[in-house]
Amino acid sequence: MAIALLVHTTDIYRKEKVAGKGLTSNFVKKYEAVKCLVVPAQVGDTLNQNITIGKDFNVYFEPNTDIKQGDRLTTSTGLTLLVNGVADYKDVDKVAHIETTCSTQGD
């Protein structure tokens, strides 16, 4: 994916265990102002995959981005999203990128 298409930025948060609290975990900011492209989920995807229009998004990243399922994103578009899935196209010549499926968060 051409880097020029990554017109948005996002902060990436990842859950980490809280010291002394057992199994409790909090989101901690791992990366700041990471280049990305945020687009609404396509209508075909919403019909085939039980995705909700206006609540689900695809976010695209450079191929070297450290992004994982369960991460939380706070985007420059004003959205807070939870990463539901990650598709890695790092080795696809000329269009290498990472695609994530995300849903909005109410918190």
Secondary structure, 3 states (H helix, E strand, C coil): CCHHHCCEEEEEEEEEECCCCCCCEEEEEEEEEEEEEEEECCHHHHHHCCCCCCCEEEEEECCCCCCCCCCEEEECCCCEEEEEEEEEECCCCCCCEEEEEEEECCC
